[in-house]
Amino acid sequence: MNKVRIKLIKSRFGRIKKHAASLSGLGLRKINQEVIIDATPENMGMVNQVHYLLEVEDVK
């Protein structure tokens, strides 16, 4: 299964509650925090919802 590295580059404060919930679901809490997740449709939907706060790259 493909993996994706995501990094939070902008603050979650002052954002829509659903977007903050998506960040929590992805495991991101602090700016510059990175996590590696499976590229499932559920996870990628959350990434697409908050793409303006993230930096995304594929991991092999």
PDBQT receptor file of N, H, CA, C and O in Angstrom, charges set to zero:
ATOM      1  N   MET A   1       0.841  -1.179   0.000  1.00  0.00    +0.000 N 
ATOM      2  CA  MET A   1       0.000   0.000   0.000  1.00  0.00    +0.000 C 
ATOM      3  C   MET A   1       0.887   1.244   0.000  1.00  0.00    +0.000 C 
ATOM      4  O   MET A   1       1.933   1.271   0.649  1.00  0.00    +0.000 OA
ATOM      5  N   ASN A   2       0.470   2.245  -0.715  1.00  0.00    +0.000 N 
ATOM      6  H   ASN A   2      -0.380   2.223  -1.242  1.00  0.00    +0.000 HD
ATOM      7  CA  ASN A   2       1.235   3.491  -0.784  1.00  0.00    +0.000 C 
ATOM      8  C   ASN A   2       1.167   4.242   0.537  1.00  0.00    +0.000 C 
ATOM      9  O   ASN A   2       0.178   4.175   1.267  1.00  0.00    +0.000 OA
ATOM     10  N   LYS A   3       2.234   4.948   0.816  1.00  0.00    +0.000 N 
ATOM     11  H   LYS A   3       3.038   5.002   0.223  1.00  0.00    +0.000 HD
ATOM     12  CA  LYS A   3       2.306   5.781   2.018  1.00  0.00    +0.000 C 
ATOM     13  C   LYS A   3       2.514   7.227   1.593  1.00  0.00    +0.000 C 
ATOM     14  O   LYS A   3       3.063   7.505   0.527  1.00  0.00    +0.000 OA
ATOM     15  N   VAL A   4       2.065   8.142   2.446  1.00  0.00    +0.000 N 
ATOM     16  H   VAL A   4       1.618   7.916   3.312  1.00  0.00    +0.000 HD
ATOM     17  CA  VAL A   4       2.186   9.570   2.182  1.00  0.00    +0.000 C 
ATOM     18  C   VAL A   4       2.732  10.242   3.435  1.00  0.00    +0.000 C 
ATOM     19  O   VAL A   4       2.279   9.955   4.543  1.00  0.00    +0.000 OA
ATOM     20  N   ARG A   5       3.701  11.133   3.264  1.00  0.00    +0.000 N 
ATOM     21  H   ARG A   5       4.069  11.366   2.364  1.00  0.00    +0.000 HD
ATOM     22  CA  ARG A   5       4.214  11.933   4.375  1.00  0.00    +0.000 C 
ATOM     23  C   ARG A   5       3.511  13.286   4.317  1.00  0.00    +0.000 C 
ATOM     24  O   ARG A   5       3.541  13.968   3.293  1.00  0.00    +0.000 OA
ATOM     25  N   ILE A   6       2.882  13.666   5.422  1.00  0.00    +0.000 N 
ATOM     26  H   ILE A   6       2.857  13.112   6.254  1.00  0.00    +0.000 HD
ATOM     27  CA  ILE A   6       2.220  14.968   5.477  1.00  0.00    +0.000 C 
ATOM     28  C   ILE A   6       2.834  15.783   6.603  1.00  0.00    +0.000 C 
ATOM     29  O   ILE A   6       3.195  15.252   7.653  1.00  0.00    +0.000 OA
ATOM     30  N   LYS A   7       2.945  17.077   6.364  1.00  0.00    +0.000 N 
ATOM     31  H   LYS A   7       2.651  17.509   5.511  1.00  0.00    +0.000 HD
ATOM     32  CA  LYS A   7       3.543  17.996   7.331  1.00  0.00    +0.000 C 
ATOM     33  C   LYS A   7       2.614  19.192   7.485  1.00  0.00    +0.000 C 
ATOM     34  O   LYS A   7       2.187  19.783   6.493  1.00  0.00    +0.000 OA
ATOM     35  N   LEU A   8       2.303  19.547   8.719  1.00  0.00    +0.000 N 
ATOM     36  H   LEU A   8       2.650  19.067   9.525  1.00  0.00    +0.000 HD
ATOM     37  CA  LEU A   8       1.461  20.705   9.004  1.00  0.00    +0.000 C 
ATOM     38  C   LEU A   8       2.318  21.959   8.906  1.00  0.00    +0.000 C 
ATOM     39  O   LEU A   8       3.275  22.116   9.664  1.00  0.00    +0.000 OA
ATOM     40  N   ILE A   9       1.980  22.859   7.972  1.00  0.00    +0.000 N 
ATOM     41  H   ILE A   9       1.203  22.731   7.357  1.00  0.00    +0.000 HD
ATOM     42  CA  ILE A   9       2.800  24.053   7.773  1.00  0.00    +0.000 C 
ATOM     43  C   ILE A   9       2.097  25.337   8.196  1.00  0.00    +0.000 C 
ATOM     44  O   ILE A   9       2.735  26.385   8.298  1.00  0.00    +0.000 OA
ATOM     45  N   LYS A  10       0.786  25.271   8.443  1.00  0.00    +0.000 N 
ATOM     46  H   LYS A  10       0.268  24.420   8.360  1.00  0.00    +0.000 HD
ATOM     47  CA  LYS A  10       0.052  26.439   8.924  1.00  0.00    +0.000 C 
ATOM     48  C   LYS A  10      -0.766  26.037  10.141  1.00  0.00    +0.000 C 
ATOM     49  O   LYS A  10      -1.093  24.863  10.320  1.00  0.00    +0.000 OA
ATOM     50  N   SER A  11      -1.090  27.005  10.966  1.00  0.00    +0.000 N 
ATOM     51  H   SER A  11      -0.825  27.958  10.820  1.00  0.00    +0.000 HD
ATOM     52  CA  SER A  11      -1.792  26.748  12.211  1.00  0.00    +0.000 C 
ATOM     53  C   SER A  11      -3.224  26.292  11.978  1.00  0.00    +0.000 C 
ATOM     54  O   SER A  11      -3.867  26.690  11.007  1.00  0.00    +0.000 OA
ATOM     55  N   ARG A  12      -3.716  25.445  12.889  1.00  0.00    +0.000 N 
ATOM     56  H   ARG A  12      -3.193  25.122  13.678  1.00  0.00    +0.000 HD
ATOM     57  CA  ARG A  12      -5.091  24.971  12.829  1.00  0.00    +0.000 C 
ATOM     58  C   ARG A  12      -6.057  25.929  13.513  1.00  0.00    +0.000 C 
ATOM     59  O   ARG A  12      -7.269  25.810  13.333  1.00  0.00    +0.000 OA
ATOM     60  N   PHE A  13      -5.549  26.868  14.286  1.00  0.00    +0.000 N 
ATOM     61  H   PHE A  13      -4.565  26.964  14.432  1.00  0.00    +0.000 HD
ATOM     62  CA  PHE A  13      -6.411  27.783  15.026  1.00  0.00    +0.000 C 
ATOM     63  C   PHE A  13      -7.067  28.792  14.100  1.00  0.00    +0.000 C 
ATOM     64  O   PHE A  13      -6.438  29.297  13.170  1.00  0.00    +0.000 OA
ATOM     65  N   GLY A  14      -8.325  29.078  14.358  1.00  0.00    +0.000 N 
ATOM     66  H   GLY A  14      -8.836  28.667  15.114  1.00  0.00    +0.000 HD
ATOM     67  CA  GLY A  14      -9.077  30.009  13.535  1.00  0.00    +0.000 C 
ATOM     68  C   GLY A  14      -9.648  29.369  12.285  1.00  0.00    +0.000 C 
ATOM     69  O   GLY A  14     -10.167  30.072  11.417  1.00  0.00    +0.000 OA
ATOM     70  N   ARG A  15      -9.565  28.054  12.174  1.00  0.00    +0.000 N 
ATOM     71  H   ARG A  15      -9.144  27.483  12.879  1.00  0.00    +0.000 HD
ATOM     72  CA  ARG A  15     -10.076  27.341  11.003  1.00  0.00    +0.000 C 
ATOM     73  C   ARG A  15     -11.459  26.771  11.313  1.00  0.00    +0.000 C 
ATOM     74  O   ARG A  15     -11.904  26.762  12.460  1.00  0.00    +0.000 OA
ATOM     75  N   ILE A  16     -12.120  26.298  10.267  1.00  0.00    +0.000 N 
ATOM     76  H   ILE A  16     -11.758  26.304   9.335  1.00  0.00    +0.000 HD
ATOM     77  CA  ILE A  16     -13.421  25.657  10.418  1.00  0.00    +0.000 C 
ATOM     78  C   ILE A  16     -13.264  24.423  11.311  1.00  0.00    +0.000 C 
ATOM     79  O   ILE A  16     -12.251  23.727  11.240  1.00  0.00    +0.000 OA
ATOM     80  N   LYS A  17     -14.266  24.155  12.149  1.00  0.00    +0.000 N 
ATOM     81  H   LYS A  17     -15.089  24.720  12.206  1.00  0.00    +0.000 HD
ATOM     82  CA  LYS A  17     -14.172  23.035  13.090  1.00  0.00    +0.000 C 
ATOM     83  C   LYS A  17     -13.969  21.700  12.381  1.00  0.00    +0.000 C 
ATOM     84  O   LYS A  17     -13.244  20.840  12.880  1.00  0.00    +0.000 OA
ATOM     85  N   LYS A  18     -14.597  21.520  11.231  1.00  0.00    +0.000 N 
ATOM     86  H   LYS A  18     -15.187  22.218  10.826  1.00  0.00    +0.000 HD
ATOM     87  CA  LYS A  18     -14.424  20.267  10.482  1.00  0.00    +0.000 C 
ATOM     88  C   LYS A  18     -12.987  20.103  10.016  1.00  0.00    +0.000 C 
ATOM     89  O   LYS A  18     -12.466  18.988   9.979  1.00  0.00    +0.000 OA
ATOM     90  N   HIS A  19     -12.347  21.204   9.661  1.00  0.00    +0.000 N 
ATOM     91  H   HIS A  19     -12.770  22.110   9.691  1.00  0.00    +0.000 HD
ATOM     92  CA  HIS A  19     -10.958  21.133   9.211  1.00  0.00    +0.000 C 
ATOM     93  C   HIS A  19     -10.037  20.804  10.382  1.00  0.00    +0.000 C 
ATOM     94  O   HIS A  19      -9.094  20.028  10.230  1.00  0.00    +0.000 OA
ATOM     95  N   ALA A  20     -10.300  21.383  11.534  1.00  0.00    +0.000 N 
ATOM     96  H   ALA A  20     -11.066  22.014  11.657  1.00  0.00    +0.000 HD
ATOM     97  CA  ALA A  20      -9.501  21.062  12.721  1.00  0.00    +0.000 C 
ATOM     98  C   ALA A  20      -9.687  19.596  13.100  1.00  0.00    +0.000 C 
ATOM     99  O   ALA A  20      -8.742  18.940  13.537  1.00  0.00    +0.000 OA
ATOM    100  N   ALA A  21     -10.906  19.084  12.933  1.00  0.00    +0.000 N 
ATOM    101  H   ALA A  21     -11.674  19.617  12.578  1.00  0.00    +0.000 HD
ATOM    102  CA  ALA A  21     -11.172  17.677  13.227  1.00  0.00    +0.000 C 
ATOM    103  C   ALA A  21     -10.430  16.770  12.245  1.00  0.00    +0.000 C 
ATOM    104  O   ALA A  21      -9.944  15.708  12.633  1.00  0.00    +0.000 OA
ATOM    105  N   SER A  22     -10.340  17.174  10.995  1.00  0.00    +0.000 N 
ATOM    106  H   SER A  22     -10.735  18.037  10.680  1.00  0.00    +0.000 HD
ATOM    107  CA  SER A  22      -9.596  16.389  10.007  1.00  0.00    +0.000 C 
ATOM    108  C   SER A  22      -8.121  16.323  10.373  1.00  0.00    +0.000 C 
ATOM    109  O   SER A  22      -7.494  15.272  10.239  1.00  0.00    +0.000 OA
ATOM    110  N   LEU A  23      -7.565  17.435  10.834  1.00  0.00    +0.000 N 
ATOM    111  H   LEU A  23      -8.075  18.289  10.944  1.00  0.00    +0.000 HD
ATOM    112  CA  LEU A  23      -6.161  17.437  11.256  1.00  0.00    +0.000 C 
ATOM    113  C   LEU A  23      -5.948  16.501  12.439  1.00  0.00    +0.000 C 
ATOM    114  O   LEU A  23      -4.942  15.794  12.501  1.00  0.00    +0.000 OA
ATOM    115  N   SER A  24      -6.892  16.495  13.377  1.00  0.00    +0.000 N 
ATOM    116  H   SER A  24      -7.709  17.069  13.326  1.00  0.00    +0.000 HD
ATOM    117  CA  SER A  24      -6.790  15.575  14.510  1.00  0.00    +0.000 C 
ATOM    118  C   SER A  24      -6.858  14.130  14.038  1.00  0.00    +0.000 C 
ATOM    119  O   SER A  24      -6.126  13.273  14.534  1.00  0.00    +0.000 OA
ATOM    120  N   GLY A  25      -7.736  13.863  13.081  1.00  0.00    +0.000 N 
ATOM    121  H   GLY A  25      -8.331  14.560  12.679  1.00  0.00    +0.000 HD
ATOM    122  CA  GLY A  25      -7.863  12.517  12.536  1.00  0.00    +0.000 C 
ATOM    123  C   GLY A  25      -6.604  12.049  11.834  1.00  0.00    +0.000 C 
ATOM    124  O   GLY A  25      -6.304  10.855  11.806  1.00  0.00    +0.000 OA
ATOM    125  N   LEU A  26      -5.871  12.991  11.268  1.00  0.00    +0.000 N 
ATOM    126  H   LEU A  26      -6.115  13.960  11.291  1.00  0.00    +0.000 HD
ATOM    127  CA  LEU A  26      -4.613  12.663  10.603  1.00  0.00    +0.000 C 
ATOM    128  C   LEU A  26      -3.451  12.557  11.588  1.00  0.00    +0.000 C 
ATOM    129  O   LEU A  26      -2.365  12.111  11.217  1.00  0.00    +0.000 OA
ATOM    130  N   GLY A  27      -3.669  12.962  12.836  1.00  0.00    +0.000 N 
ATOM    131  H   GLY A  27      -4.551  13.324  13.138  1.00  0.00    +0.000 HD
ATOM    132  CA  GLY A  27      -2.626  12.860  13.855  1.00  0.00    +0.000 C 
ATOM    133  C   GLY A  27      -1.715  14.066  13.921  1.00  0.00    +0.000 C 
ATOM    134  O   GLY A  27      -0.602  13.973  14.440  1.00  0.00    +0.000 OA
ATOM    135  N   LEU A  28      -2.171  15.209  13.398  1.00  0.00    +0.000 N 
ATOM    136  H   LEU A  28      -3.074  15.284  12.977  1.00  0.00    +0.000 HD
ATOM    137  CA  LEU A  28      -1.346  16.421  13.390  1.00  0.00    +0.000 C 
ATOM    138  C   LEU A  28      -1.822  17.383  14.473  1.00  0.00    +0.000 C 
ATOM    139  O   LEU A  28      -3.006  17.713  14.546  1.00  0.00    +0.000 OA
ATOM    140  N   ARG A  29      -0.887  17.829  15.314  1.00  0.00    +0.000 N 
ATOM    141  H   ARG A  29       0.074  17.560  15.255  1.00  0.00    +0.000 HD
ATOM    142  CA  ARG A  29      -1.222  18.742  16.397  1.00  0.00    +0.000 C 
ATOM    143  C   ARG A  29      -0.425  20.045  16.343  1.00  0.00    +0.000 C 
ATOM    144  O   ARG A  29      -0.970  21.118  16.602  1.00  0.00    +0.000 OA
ATOM    145  N   LYS A  30       0.856  19.955  16.008  1.00  0.00    +0.000 N 
ATOM    146  H   LYS A  30       1.299  19.084  15.798  1.00  0.00    +0.000 HD
ATOM    147  CA  LYS A  30       1.734  21.121  16.062  1.00  0.00    +0.000 C 
ATOM    148  C   LYS A  30       2.262  21.470  14.679  1.00  0.00    +0.000 C 
ATOM    149  O   LYS A  30       2.368  20.608  13.806  1.00  0.00    +0.000 OA
ATOM    150  N   ILE A  31       2.591  22.737  14.492  1.00  0.00    +0.000 N 
ATOM    151  H   ILE A  31       2.506  23.436  15.202  1.00  0.00    +0.000 HD
ATOM    152  CA  ILE A  31       3.193  23.174  13.241  1.00  0.00    +0.000 C 
ATOM    153  C   ILE A  31       4.541  22.472  13.077  1.00  0.00    +0.000 C 
ATOM    154  O   ILE A  31       5.277  22.285  14.046  1.00  0.00    +0.000 OA
ATOM    155  N   ASN A  32       4.852  22.091  11.852  1.00  0.00    +0.000 N 
ATOM    156  H   ASN A  32       4.254  22.242  11.064  1.00  0.00    +0.000 HD
ATOM    157  CA  ASN A  32       6.065  21.364  11.464  1.00  0.00    +0.000 C 
ATOM    158  C   ASN A  32       6.075  19.910  11.920  1.00  0.00    +0.000 C 
ATOM    159  O   ASN A  32       7.094  19.234  11.778  1.00  0.00    +0.000 OA
ATOM    160  N   GLN A  33       4.975  19.415  12.459  1.00  0.00    +0.000 N 
ATOM    161  H   GLN A  33       4.147  19.963  12.574  1.00  0.00    +0.000 HD
ATOM    162  CA  GLN A  33       4.883  18.003  12.807  1.00  0.00    +0.000 C 
ATOM    163  C   GLN A  33       4.644  17.204  11.532  1.00  0.00    +0.000 C 
ATOM    164  O   GLN A  33       3.853  17.608  10.680  1.00  0.00    +0.000 OA
ATOM    165  N   GLU A  34       5.327  16.076  11.402  1.00  0.00    +0.000 N 
ATOM    166  H   GLU A  34       5.970  15.748  12.094  1.00  0.00    +0.000 HD
ATOM    167  CA  GLU A  34       5.184  15.202  10.237  1.00  0.00    +0.000 C 
ATOM    168  C   GLU A  34       4.661  13.847  10.673  1.00  0.00    +0.000 C 
ATOM    169  O   GLU A  34       5.029  13.337  11.731  1.00  0.00    +0.000 OA
ATOM    170  N   VAL A  35       3.795  13.264   9.844  1.00  0.00    +0.000 N 
ATOM    171  H   VAL A  35       3.496  13.678   8.984  1.00  0.00    +0.000 HD
ATOM    172  CA  VAL A  35       3.334  11.898  10.054  1.00  0.00    +0.000 C 
ATOM    173  C   VAL A  35       3.336  11.184   8.707  1.00  0.00    +0.000 C 
ATOM    174  O   VAL A  35       3.204  11.809   7.655  1.00  0.00    +0.000 OA
ATOM    175  N   ILE A  36       3.486   9.874   8.762  1.00  0.00    +0.000 N 
ATOM    176  H   ILE A  36       3.593   9.366   9.617  1.00  0.00    +0.000 HD
ATOM    177  CA  ILE A  36       3.400   9.045   7.561  1.00  0.00    +0.000 C 
ATOM    178  C   ILE A  36       2.145   8.199   7.706  1.00  0.00    +0.000 C 
ATOM    179  O   ILE A  36       1.981   7.472   8.686  1.00  0.00    +0.000 OA
ATOM    180  N   ILE A  37       1.254   8.301   6.709  1.00  0.00    +0.000 N 
ATOM    181  H   ILE A  37       1.388   8.891   5.913  1.00  0.00    +0.000 HD
ATOM    182  CA  ILE A  37      -0.023   7.600   6.754  1.00  0.00    +0.000 C 
ATOM    183  C   ILE A  37      -0.195   6.760   5.495  1.00  0.00    +0.000 C 
ATOM    184  O   ILE A  37       0.473   6.989   4.486  1.00  0.00    +0.000 OA
ATOM    185  N   ASP A  38      -1.094   5.787   5.566  1.00  0.00    +0.000 N 
ATOM    186  H   ASP A  38      -1.636   5.600   6.385  1.00  0.00    +0.000 HD
ATOM    187  CA  ASP A  38      -1.472   5.021   4.380  1.00  0.00    +0.000 C 
ATOM    188  C   ASP A  38      -2.319   5.910   3.478  1.00  0.00    +0.000 C 
ATOM    189  O   ASP A  38      -3.106   6.723   3.962  1.00  0.00    +0.000 OA
ATOM    190  N   ALA A  39      -2.157   5.756   2.184  1.00  0.00    +0.000 N 
ATOM    191  H   ALA A  39      -1.518   5.096   1.791  1.00  0.00    +0.000 HD
ATOM    192  CA  ALA A  39      -2.895   6.574   1.217  1.00  0.00    +0.000 C 
ATOM    193  C   ALA A  39      -4.236   5.919   0.890  1.00  0.00    +0.000 C 
ATOM    194  O   ALA A  39      -4.505   5.579  -0.262  1.00  0.00    +0.000 OA
ATOM    195  N   THR A  40      -5.069   5.747   1.909  1.00  0.00    +0.000 N 
ATOM    196  H   THR A  40      -4.851   6.023   2.845  1.00  0.00    +0.000 HD
ATOM    197  CA  THR A  40      -6.408   5.200   1.700  1.00  0.00    +0.000 C 
ATOM    198  C   THR A  40      -7.334   6.320   1.241  1.00  0.00    +0.000 C 
ATOM    199  O   THR A  40      -7.022   7.493   1.449  1.00  0.00    +0.000 OA
ATOM    200  N   PRO A  41      -8.461   5.990   0.625  1.00  0.00    +0.000 N 
ATOM    201  CA  PRO A  41      -9.402   7.038   0.202  1.00  0.00    +0.000 C 
ATOM    202  C   PRO A  41      -9.886   7.905   1.365  1.00  0.00    +0.000 C 
ATOM    203  O   PRO A  41     -10.108   9.105   1.199  1.00  0.00    +0.000 OA
ATOM    204  N   GLU A  42     -10.049   7.296   2.542  1.00  0.00    +0.000 N 
ATOM    205  H   GLU A  42      -9.869   6.322   2.678  1.00  0.00    +0.000 HD
ATOM    206  CA  GLU A  42     -10.513   8.055   3.707  1.00  0.00    +0.000 C 
ATOM    207  C   GLU A  42      -9.477   9.093   4.124  1.00  0.00    +0.000 C 
ATOM    208  O   GLU A  42      -9.808  10.257   4.350  1.00  0.00    +0.000 OA
ATOM    209  N   ASN A  43      -8.222   8.664   4.224  1.00  0.00    +0.000 N 
ATOM    210  H   ASN A  43      -7.953   7.719   4.041  1.00  0.00    +0.000 HD
ATOM    211  CA  ASN A  43      -7.153   9.584   4.621  1.00  0.00    +0.000 C 
ATOM    212  C   ASN A  43      -6.925  10.660   3.568  1.00  0.00    +0.000 C 
ATOM    213  O   ASN A  43      -6.725  11.827   3.905  1.00  0.00    +0.000 OA
ATOM    214  N   MET A  44      -6.952  10.277   2.298  1.00  0.00    +0.000 N 
ATOM    215  H   MET A  44      -7.115   9.329   2.023  1.00  0.00    +0.000 HD
ATOM    216  CA  MET A  44      -6.710  11.257   1.239  1.00  0.00    +0.000 C 
ATOM    217  C   MET A  44      -7.846  12.270   1.155  1.00  0.00    +0.000 C 
ATOM    218  O   MET A  44      -7.621  13.415   0.765  1.00  0.00    +0.000 OA
ATOM    219  N   GLY A  45      -9.062  11.866   1.515  1.00  0.00    +0.000 N 
ATOM    220  H   GLY A  45      -9.245  10.936   1.832  1.00  0.00    +0.000 HD
ATOM    221  CA  GLY A  45     -10.173  12.815   1.576  1.00  0.00    +0.000 C 
ATOM    222  C   GLY A  45      -9.931  13.872   2.635  1.00  0.00    +0.000 C 
ATOM    223  O   GLY A  45     -10.217  15.049   2.417  1.00  0.00    +0.000 OA
ATOM    224  N   MET A  46      -9.399  13.457   3.792  1.00  0.00    +0.000 N 
ATOM    225  H   MET A  46      -9.166  12.501   3.969  1.00  0.00    +0.000 HD
ATOM    226  CA  MET A  46      -9.078  14.426   4.843  1.00  0.00    +0.000 C 
ATOM    227  C   MET A  46      -7.932  15.329   4.409  1.00  0.00    +0.000 C 
ATOM    228  O   MET A  46      -7.947  16.529   4.685  1.00  0.00    +0.000 OA
ATOM    229  N   VAL A  47      -6.943  14.764   3.735  1.00  0.00    +0.000 N 
ATOM    230  H   VAL A  47      -6.930  13.790   3.511  1.00  0.00    +0.000 HD
ATOM    231  CA  VAL A  47      -5.812  15.559   3.241  1.00  0.00    +0.000 C 
ATOM    232  C   VAL A  47      -6.303  16.589   2.231  1.00  0.00    +0.000 C 
ATOM    233  O   VAL A  47      -5.893  17.748   2.285  1.00  0.00    +0.000 OA
ATOM    234  N   ASN A  48      -7.174  16.184   1.312  1.00  0.00    +0.000 N 
ATOM    235  H   ASN A  48      -7.508  15.242   1.268  1.00  0.00    +0.000 HD
ATOM    236  CA  ASN A  48      -7.697  17.116   0.313  1.00  0.00    +0.000 C 
ATOM    237  C   ASN A  48      -8.506  18.236   0.947  1.00  0.00    +0.000 C 
ATOM    238  O   ASN A  48      -8.494  19.365   0.457  1.00  0.00    +0.000 OA
ATOM    239  N   GLN A  49      -9.208  17.935   2.030  1.00  0.00    +0.000 N 
ATOM    240  H   GLN A  49      -9.218  17.018   2.428  1.00  0.00    +0.000 HD
ATOM    241  CA  GLN A  49     -10.030  18.940   2.698  1.00  0.00    +0.000 C 
ATOM    242  C   GLN A  49      -9.172  20.051   3.308  1.00  0.00    +0.000 C 
ATOM    243  O   GLN A  49      -9.586  21.211   3.322  1.00  0.00    +0.000 OA
ATOM    244  N   VAL A  50      -7.998  19.714   3.804  1.00  0.00    +0.000 N 
ATOM    245  H   VAL A  50      -7.662  18.773   3.793  1.00  0.00    +0.000 HD
ATOM    246  CA  VAL A  50      -7.141  20.701   4.473  1.00  0.00    +0.000 C 
ATOM    247  C   VAL A  50      -5.815  20.884   3.741  1.00  0.00    +0.000 C 
ATOM    248  O   VAL A  50      -4.798  21.185   4.367  1.00  0.00    +0.000 OA
ATOM    249  N   HIS A  51      -5.818  20.706   2.441  1.00  0.00    +0.000 N 
ATOM    250  H   HIS A  51      -6.644  20.461   1.933  1.00  0.00    +0.000 HD
ATOM    251  CA  HIS A  51      -4.587  20.769   1.642  1.00  0.00    +0.000 C 
ATOM    252  C   HIS A  51      -3.869  22.100   1.772  1.00  0.00    +0.000 C 
ATOM    253  O   HIS A  51      -2.649  22.156   1.620  1.00  0.00    +0.000 OA
ATOM    254  N   TYR A  52      -4.601  23.176   2.051  1.00  0.00    +0.000 N 
ATOM    255  H   TYR A  52      -5.592  23.130   2.175  1.00  0.00    +0.000 HD
ATOM    256  CA  TYR A  52      -3.994  24.501   2.152  1.00  0.00    +0.000 C 
ATOM    257  C   TYR A  52      -3.193  24.682   3.442  1.00  0.00    +0.000 C 
ATOM    258  O   TYR A  52      -2.504  25.690   3.603  1.00  0.00    +0.000 OA
ATOM    259  N   LEU A  53      -3.276  23.725   4.355  1.00  0.00    +0.000 N 
ATOM    260  H   LEU A  53      -3.835  22.907   4.224  1.00  0.00    +0.000 HD
ATOM    261  CA  LEU A  53      -2.518  23.774   5.605  1.00  0.00    +0.000 C 
ATOM    262  C   LEU A  53      -1.342  22.799   5.611  1.00  0.00    +0.000 C 
ATOM    263  O   LEU A  53      -0.530  22.810   6.536  1.00  0.00    +0.000 OA
ATOM    264  N   LEU A  54      -1.249  21.958   4.583  1.00  0.00    +0.000 N 
ATOM    265  H   LEU A  54      -1.909  21.949   3.831  1.00  0.00    +0.000 HD
ATOM    266  CA  LEU A  54      -0.314  20.834   4.596  1.00  0.00    +0.000 C 
ATOM    267  C   LEU A  54       0.697  20.898   3.471  1.00  0.00    +0.000 C 
ATOM    268  O   LEU A  54       0.518  21.593   2.471  1.00  0.00    +0.000 OA
ATOM    269  N   GLU A  55       1.767  20.147   3.673  1.00  0.00    +0.000 N 
ATOM    270  H   GLU A  55       1.913  19.582   4.486  1.00  0.00    +0.000 HD
ATOM    271  CA  GLU A  55       2.740  19.837   2.627  1.00  0.00    +0.000 C 
ATOM    272  C   GLU A  55       2.718  18.312   2.496  1.00  0.00    +0.000 C 
ATOM    273  O   GLU A  55       2.891  17.601   3.487  1.00  0.00    +0.000 OA
ATOM    274  N   VAL A  56       2.504  17.809   1.275  1.00  0.00    +0.000 N 
ATOM    275  H   VAL A  56       2.363  18.386   0.471  1.00  0.00    +0.000 HD
ATOM    276  CA  VAL A  56       2.294  16.379   1.061  1.00  0.00    +0.000 C 
ATOM    277  C   VAL A  56       3.330  15.844   0.082  1.00  0.00    +0.000 C 
ATOM    278  O   VAL A  56       3.625  16.481  -0.929  1.00  0.00    +0.000 OA
ATOM    279  N   GLU A  57       3.886  14.658   0.388  1.00  0.00    +0.000 N 
ATOM    280  H   GLU A  57       3.646  14.140   1.209  1.00  0.00    +0.000 HD
ATOM    281  CA  GLU A  57       4.790  13.996  -0.556  1.00  0.00    +0.000 C 
ATOM    282  C   GLU A  57       4.653  12.487  -0.420  1.00  0.00    +0.000 C 
ATOM    283  O   GLU A  57       4.377  11.972   0.664  1.00  0.00    +0.000 OA
ATOM    284  N   ASP A  58       4.849  11.787  -1.527  1.00  0.00    +0.000 N 
ATOM    285  H   ASP A  58       5.073  12.206  -2.407  1.00  0.00    +0.000 HD
ATOM    286  CA  ASP A  58       4.779  10.326  -1.544  1.00  0.00    +0.000 C 
ATOM    287  C   ASP A  58       6.027   9.734  -0.909  1.00  0.00    +0.000 C 
ATOM    288  O   ASP A  58       7.119  10.292  -1.011  1.00  0.00    +0.000 OA
ATOM    289  N   VAL A  59       5.846   8.594  -0.252  1.00  0.00    +0.000 N 
ATOM    290  H   VAL A  59       4.959   8.140  -0.169  1.00  0.00    +0.000 HD
ATOM    291  CA  VAL A  59       6.951   7.868   0.368  1.00  0.00    +0.000 C 
ATOM    292  C   VAL A  59       6.981   6.481  -0.249  1.00  0.00    +0.000 C 
ATOM    293  O   VAL A  59       5.941   5.843  -0.414  1.00  0.00    +0.000 OA
ATOM    294  N   LYS A  60       8.176   6.018  -0.590  1.00  0.00    +0.000 N 
ATOM    295  H   LYS A  60       9.020   6.537  -0.456  1.00  0.00    +0.000 HD
ATOM    296  CA  LYS A  60       8.288   4.676  -1.169  1.00  0.00    +0.000 C 
ATOM    297  C   LYS A  60       8.844   3.703  -0.173  1.00  0.00    +0.000 C 
ATOM    298  O   LYS A  60       9.008   2.524  -0.487  1.00  0.00    +0.000 OA
TER     299      LYS A  60
